Amino acid sequence: MKNNKEIILALVLALTLGLAPFFPEPHILGKLRWVLGGAKGMQFMDYFDLALHGFPWVMLVGAVIKRIRG
């Protein structure tokens, strides 16, 4: 049951903080495109922002893996 709570919390965080702001596109998608495009012009704040919006997704993947393993 505890793993279910971890997954639910991680999912809520990923869908709110991980995707914010929602319009015109989720912020993390723009940052990932920027990084995949070579990250030219990215500054420390941009990397910090990527980490902030990406952490809930990492947390969700970790919770799901933990749940699968048992």
N, C-alpha and C positions, 0 to 999 in steps of 0.2 A: 504494500500500500504506500510505503514511503516513496518508492521510486515513481509511482504514479503522480504524487504530489510534486516531485522534482520536475517531471516532464511537463505537468500543467503549468507550473511557475515559469519554466524556461520557455514554453510555448507562448504564454501571455507576454513575457518580456520580448521575445523575438517578434511578435506581431505588433507590439506597440513601439518600444524603443528601437528595436532592430529595423523597423520599416519607416520610422518617422523621419522627416515629414512625408506625408503620403502623396502630396500633389506638387508638381506634375509627375514625379517619379520618386520612389523611395531613395533616400539619401545614400544608402549603402550601395545601391546599384551604380550611381554616378561615380562614387569613389572607387568601386571595383573596376569600372571601365577605365578610369583614369590610371589606376595602377597597371592594369593589363595593357594599356596603351603606352607604357613606358614611364609613367609617373613624372613627366617633365613639369617642373614648376611646383611640385608638391612641397609644402613646408611642414614643419613639425605639427602644427595645428591640424593639418589635413590628415596626417597619419594618426594622430590622437583621435580625431573624429571617426576615422575608419575603425579604430580599435573599439571605440565607445559603441558604435552601431553594430559592430561585428561580434562583440562578446556574447550577446544573448543567443546568437546562432551557434557559436562554439559551445555554449552551455547546453543548448538543446541537443546538439549532436552527442555530446558527452553523456547526457542523461539517457538518451535513447540507447546508446552503446552499453551503458551500465545496466539498463533494463534487459537488453537482449542477452547479455552475459549471465544474468541471474542475480 
